[in-house]
Amino acid sequence: MPDLNAFKERLESTISIDLTAKELAERVVRAALECEYGRNFTLTPGFAKMVNTLADSIVAHPELRRQALAITSFLVKETSGQKDLT
């Protein structure tokens, strides 16, 4: 079972209001993979390409994009008092 608190902490430490939708999607993917498979997984060959491919898919799919932006918007709002990104 993934550690949701670790996922939240990773996202909170890497997201900000000035990121593009693609950058936010990349950070969501990276945080999810790190929590699921560990930090060493990020060092494997092809990891960056995999993150890029998954982020592109999230941004291209309207429902996935909405969900990713909602998650990051909530965390940005919660940590800095900013308005929603969506």
N, C-alpha and C positions, 0 to 999 in steps of 0.2 A: 504494500500500500504506500503510495507516495506521501511524503511529508509536506502537507499543505502549508504549515508554518514556515518551513525552509523555503518553499516556493515563493511565498509572500515576501519574506525577508529579502530574497535575491532580487525580486522584481522591484521592491521599494528602493533598494540601493542602486538600481541601474536606470530607472525611468525618470523622465522629467517631461514637463508640459511642452517643451520645444521640439520634441522628437517627431519625425514623420510616422505615418501609419506603418510603413515598411520597417522602420527602426524599432517601433514598439512591438511589432510581430516577431522580429528577430530576438528581442529580449525575452518575450514570452516563451518562445521555442527554446532558447538557450537555458532559461531558468527551469523549464519543465524537464529537459533532458538531463541537466545537472542533478536535479533532485531525484530523478528516476534511476539514473545510471552512474552517478558520481562524477566528481570533478575530472578524474583521469580520462573519462570518456570524451571530454572536450578536446583532448590532446591527440585523439586518433586521426589518422589521415582521412580527409574527406569530410570532417566534421563541419567546417565552415560552409562547404558546398551544400551539405544536407540542411543546415540551418537556413541558408539562403533559399533553397528549394521549398522548404516547408513554409517559410515566411511569405514567399511569393504566392503560394497556394492560399494561405490565409487571407492575404490582401485581395486576391482575385475573387474569392468566394464571398458574396455579400453577407451571408449569415455568420460565417467564421470571422470575417472582418469586424462585424458589429460586436460579437462576443469578445474578441481580443481587445477592442477599443474600450468596451464596457469595463472589463477587468482592470485595465491599466488606468482608465479614467477614475475608477473608484479608488484605486491605490494612491494616485496622485492627489486626488481630492482629500483623502483621509490623512495623508502625510503632510500636505502643504496648504490645505485650505483653498486650493484652486478650484475653478469651475470645471464641470464635466468636459471631456474631450469629444464626446459624441454629440 
